[in-house]
Amino acid sequence: MKDESTLVVVAYHSGYGHTARLAESVRAGAASVDGTKAEPVSVDGITEEEWALLDAADAIVFGSPTYMGSASPEFHTFARDSVKRWQLQAWDGKLAAGFSNSGSKSGDKLHTLEYMALLAAQHGMLWVSLGLVSGWNSSTSDENALNRLGVWLGAAAASNIDEGPELMHDSDLRTAEHLGRRVAEQARRRHGVEMARALYEMKGDRTDERT
Ligand SMILES: Cc1cc2nc3c(=O)[nH]c(=O)nc-3n(C[C@H](O)[C@H](O)[C@H](O)COP(=O)(O)O)c2cc1C
């Protein structure tokens, strides 16, 4: 039977450190769920050991800054190199999710998230949405609410282009943490179903032995 814990891997690229901070929030959110191991993998210069970690994952959360309206070139290189897994459909059935950071409040980062969802679909992965309503869209709400940017496909963050990662918006970091937690919870739920099925089948085998 499989190991009791589930593994969530955060596969991200960050040019200037903002998306790396989000990746850490996603990882921490996932790790806060009982029975979950959560590991970060920086895809720029990814090693064979790190590819193996991705292969072993129950869920992969993709992360990239938005550069010129899409994922960064480094993330695209990682996606291109994942074709070896695509050929075997080695990631079929794993959970997937995504996050992106950009300078503008919109900045077309939805396109980056759509690209990640498409990448996941090509791999046969199952996409986990953010699962939060829009946080800052009325006269009574404010920018400190979770999902302040009102994105559903994944976790979105906006960071001023003249400020470092240490000044990132707390709401964005908490939203990323929420995504990590949600993905880990979904992975645990699927793991529970698989364990129950395995137990049921074992029980069935014993019944066959007796008859
Ligand atoms: C080459 C380049 C292209 C960018 N394109 C966009 C863009 O399309 N939309 C946007 O809002 N910000 C854009 N930005 C700003 C970055 O998304 C922003 O600085 C982000 O915080 C960088 O994340 P990182 O520190 O993880 O690399 C761009 C920055 C660079 C360097």
The ligand as an SDF file (V2000), in Angstrom:
LIG
                    3D

 31 33  0  0  0  0  0  0  0  0999 V2000
   10.2730   41.2720  -19.0060 C   0  0  0  0  0  0  0  0  0  0  0  0
    9.1600   41.6860  -18.0760 C   0  0  0  0  0  0  0  0  0  0  0  0
    7.8580   41.6630  -18.5320 C   0  0  0  0  0  0  0  0  0  0  0  0
    6.7960   42.0120  -17.6980 C   0  0  0  0  0  0  0  0  0  0  0  0
    5.5180   41.9370  -18.1580 N   0  0  0  0  0  0  0  0  0  0  0  0
    4.4850   42.2560  -17.3320 C   0  0  0  0  0  0  0  0  0  0  0  0
    3.1430   42.1140  -17.7730 C   0  0  0  0  0  0  0  0  0  0  0  0
    2.8410   41.6560  -18.8650 O   0  0  0  0  0  0  0  0  0  0  0  0
    2.1640   42.5180  -16.9200 N   0  0  0  0  0  0  0  0  0  0  0  0
    2.4210   43.0430  -15.6890 C   0  0  0  0  0  0  0  0  0  0  0  0
    1.5030   43.4480  -14.9890 O   0  0  0  0  0  0  0  0  0  0  0  0
    3.7110   43.1100  -15.2100 N   0  0  0  0  0  0  0  0  0  0  0  0
    4.7300   42.7300  -15.9960 C   0  0  0  0  0  0  0  0  0  0  0  0
    6.0250   42.7610  -15.5280 N   0  0  0  0  0  0  0  0  0  0  0  0
    6.2510   43.0650  -14.1140 C   0  0  0  0  0  0  0  0  0  0  0  0
    6.4590   41.7520  -13.3150 C   0  0  0  0  0  0  0  0  0  0  0  0
    5.3730   40.8910  -13.4940 O   0  0  0  0  0  0  0  0  0  0  0  0
    6.6260   42.0540  -11.8310 C   0  0  0  0  0  0  0  0  0  0  0  0
    7.7790   42.8520  -11.6430 O   0  0  0  0  0  0  0  0  0  0  0  0
    6.7110   40.8010  -10.9630 C   0  0  0  0  0  0  0  0  0  0  0  0
    6.6190   41.1830   -9.6030 O   0  0  0  0  0  0  0  0  0  0  0  0
    7.9870   40.0030  -11.1900 C   0  0  0  0  0  0  0  0  0  0  0  0
    7.9350   38.8140  -10.3860 O   0  0  0  0  0  0  0  0  0  0  0  0
    9.2770   38.0930   -9.9380 P   0  0  0  0  0  0  0  0  0  0  0  0
    9.9470   38.9720   -8.9140 O   0  0  0  0  0  0  0  0  0  0  0  0
    8.8440   36.7900   -9.3410 O   0  0  0  0  0  0  0  0  0  0  0  0
   10.1110   37.9050  -11.1750 O   0  0  0  0  0  0  0  0  0  0  0  0
    7.0720   42.4140  -16.3600 C   0  0  0  0  0  0  0  0  0  0  0  0
    8.3970   42.4250  -15.8960 C   0  0  0  0  0  0  0  0  0  0  0  0
    9.4270   42.0590  -16.7410 C   0  0  0  0  0  0  0  0  0  0  0  0
   10.8440   42.0650  -16.2240 C   0  0  0  0  0  0  0  0  0  0  0  0
  1  2  1  0
  2  3  1  0
  2 30  2  0
  3  4  2  0
  4  5  1  0
  4 28  1  0
  5  6  2  0
  6  7  1  0
  6 13  1  0
  7  8  2  0
  7  9  1  0
  9 10  1  0
 10 11  2  0
 10 12  1  0
 12 13  2  0
 13 14  1  0
 14 15  1  0
 14 28  1  0
 15 16  1  0
 16 17  1  0
 16 18  1  0
 18 19  1  0
 18 20  1  0
 20 21  1  0
 20 22  1  0
 22 23  1  0
 23 24  1  0
 24 25  2  0
 24 26  1  0
 24 27  1  0
 28 29  2  0
 29 30  1  0
 30 31  1  0
M  END
$$$$
